Amino acid sequence: MKMNASAEPSECDVSCDVGDAGCGDLAVELKARMSSLRPGQVLNVTARDPGAPEDIPAWCRLTGHGLLAARHPEYRIQKKEN
């Protein structure tokens, strides 16, 4: 997993706002959004839930997608290569 929270994040291919969705709903939403992307594409996620700073990196570790940037409430996730 790549993560660089201090550098300027890379450009994104798709953006979504999941609002204040919590852990379970957030995971379902991320899975659905990532499934529509091609490997290497980047999803910009806006997630306002206070648990997102813990939940999104954990989800990326579990799924193998790359967390490129994490500055709450903005996250950039790169779809893993197949």
C-alpha positions in Angstrom: 0.0 0.0 0.0 1.3 3.4 -0.9 0.4 6.3 1.3 1.7 9.9 1.2 -0.3 12.2 3.5 2.1 15.1 3.1 2.8 15.4 -0.6 0.3 16.8 -3.1 -2.1 14.0 -4.1 -2.2 12.7 -7.6 -5.0 13.6 -9.9 -8.2 11.5 -9.7 -10.3 9.8 -12.3 -13.5 9.7 -10.3 -14.8 11.5 -7.2 -17.5 10.6 -4.8 -18.9 12.0 -1.5 -19.9 9.4 0.9 -21.0 12.0 3.5 -21.0 10.7 7.1 -21.3 7.0 6.2 -19.9 4.8 8.9 -17.6 1.8 8.8 -20.0 -0.8 7.3 -21.8 1.5 4.9 -18.4 3.1 3.9 -16.9 -0.2 3.1 -19.9 -1.2 0.9 -19.7 2.2 -0.9 -16.0 2.0 -1.5 -16.3 -1.5 -2.9 -19.0 -0.5 -5.3 -17.1 2.6 -6.5 -13.8 0.8 -6.9 -15.5 -2.0 -8.9 -16.3 0.5 -11.7 -12.7 1.6 -12.0 -9.9 0.1 -14.2 -6.7 -1.0 -12.5 -4.5 2.0 -11.7 -7.3 4.6 -11.8 -7.7 6.9 -8.8 -10.9 7.5 -6.7 -11.2 10.7 -4.7 -13.4 10.1 -1.7 -14.9 12.7 0.6 -15.8 11.0 3.9 -16.8 13.1 6.9 -17.4 10.3 9.4 -15.0 10.8 12.4 -13.9 7.1 12.0 -12.9 7.5 8.3 -9.2 8.3 9.2 -9.0 4.8 10.7 -11.5 3.0 8.5 -10.3 4.0 5.0 -6.6 3.0 5.5 -7.7 -0.3 7.1 -10.0 -1.0 4.1 -7.2 -0.3 1.7 -4.9 -2.6 3.6 -7.5 -5.4 3.6 -8.4 -5.0 -0.1 -4.9 -4.2 -1.5 -5.9 -0.9 -3.0 -3.3 1.9 -2.6 -4.0 4.8 -0.3 -2.3 7.7 -2.1 -3.4 10.6 0.2 -5.3 10.9 3.4 -6.2 14.4 4.6 -9.6 14.1 6.4 -12.1 14.4 4.9 -10.4 13.9 1.5 -8.8 10.5 0.5 -7.3 9.3 -2.7 -7.4 5.6 -3.4 -5.7 3.9 -6.4 -7.3 0.7 -7.7 -4.9 -2.3 -7.4 -3.6 -4.0 -10.4 -5.3 -7.4 -11.1 
